[in-house]
Amino acid sequence: MADKRKRVAITAAIIGMAAVLVALGVLYAVVDSFLWGVVFHVYVKILLLPIAVIICKKFLENEIPKNYKKVTALCTGLVFVDLVVVDTIRYVASGGVTTMLFLPFCLPAMFMVISFYSAKERGVDEKANGRLTGIVGIPLLLLATFFEIASFW
């Protein structure tokens, strides 16, 4: 019985989100205002967030069984900040131009979080884990930061 209620709730949520998406799209097309363009852009980005969470959970359930809720929460926060908040600021600052980045900041940050907790689960030495994460993650993080900053020019 609870499974049926859960499916009905998920279906209702999906139909509701789709209805809001269509309403915002029609409003954006009819009114032709920059504000509605920003609202529509942010809403589409927020709709993409659950897809990232589901993918992250599917990959991490078996990899990090003990800490996968914590890692999923951290990764979701990183994706939200980068692909919703920073992208909205970039969208507004550029006057409505969407920029697709070569390397979003959240990817190397998520790599560092996942590799840290994955090695912690396997019992790898913390110094070796820190070195490996630093050697691979920090240059990627610096490169992603450069792309993020360069996207505002």
BELNOR-V251184 format. One record per residue. N is the residue number from 0. RES is the residue in one letter. SS is DSSP state (helix for helix, strand for strand, loop for the rest). PHI is phi in whole degrees, 0 to 359 (* if undefined). Layout:
# BELNOR-V251184
n;res;ss;phi
N;RES;SS;PHI
N;RES;SS;PHI
This chain:
# BELNOR-V251184
n;res;ss;phi
0;M;loop;*
1;A;helix;293
2;D;helix;294
3;K;helix;293
4;R;helix;297
5;K;helix;296
6;R;helix;296
7;V;helix;295
8;A;helix;295
9;I;helix;295
10;T;helix;297
11;A;helix;296
12;A;helix;295
13;I;helix;294
14;I;helix;296
15;G;helix;296
16;M;helix;295
17;A;helix;293
18;A;helix;295
19;V;helix;295
20;L;helix;299
21;V;helix;296
22;A;helix;298
23;L;helix;294
24;G;helix;296
25;V;helix;294
26;L;helix;298
27;Y;helix;296
28;A;helix;288
29;V;helix;279
30;V;helix;281
31;D;loop;54
32;S;loop;241
33;F;helix;295
34;L;helix;299
35;W;helix;292
36;G;helix;295
37;V;helix;294
38;V;helix;298
39;F;helix;297
40;H;helix;298
41;V;helix;296
42;Y;helix;295
43;V;helix;296
44;K;helix;296
45;I;helix;291
46;L;helix;293
47;L;helix;282
48;L;helix;299
49;P;helix;298
50;I;helix;296
51;A;helix;295
52;V;helix;294
53;I;helix;296
54;I;helix;297
55;C;helix;298
56;K;helix;295
57;K;helix;295
58;F;helix;285
59;L;helix;266
60;E;helix;302
61;N;helix;272
62;E;helix;285
63;I;loop;230
64;P;loop;293
65;K;loop;284
66;N;loop;252
67;Y;helix;290
68;K;helix;291
69;K;helix;294
70;V;helix;293
71;T;helix;297
72;A;helix;295
73;L;helix;297
74;C;helix;294
75;T;helix;296
76;G;helix;298
77;L;helix;296
78;V;helix;295
79;F;helix;297
80;V;helix;297
81;D;helix;283
82;L;helix;271
83;V;helix;248
84;V;helix;290
85;V;helix;294
86;D;helix;294
87;T;helix;293
88;I;helix;298
89;R;helix;296
90;Y;helix;296
91;V;helix;290
92;A;helix;294
93;S;loop;273
94;G;loop;81
95;G;loop;104
96;V;loop;259
97;T;loop;274
98;T;loop;248
99;M;loop;260
100;L;loop;272
101;F;loop;293
102;L;loop;220
103;P;loop;296
104;F;helix;300
105;C;helix;291
106;L;helix;295
107;P;helix;293
108;A;helix;294
109;M;helix;294
110;F;helix;302
111;M;helix;293
112;V;helix;296
113;I;helix;295
114;S;helix;292
115;F;helix;296
116;Y;helix;288
117;S;helix;293
118;A;helix;292
119;K;helix;297
120;E;helix;294
121;R;helix;277
122;G;loop;82
123;V;loop;288
124;D;loop;304
125;E;helix;294
126;K;helix;293
127;A;helix;295
128;N;helix;296
129;G;helix;296
130;R;helix;296
131;L;helix;296
132;T;helix;297
133;G;helix;291
134;I;helix;295
135;V;helix;268
136;G;helix;283
137;I;helix;294
138;P;helix;298
139;L;helix;295
140;L;helix;294
141;L;helix;294
142;L;helix;296
143;A;helix;295
144;T;helix;297
145;F;helix;299
146;F;helix;295
147;E;helix;296
148;I;helix;292
149;A;helix;293
150;S;loop;289
151;F;loop;274
152;W;loop;280
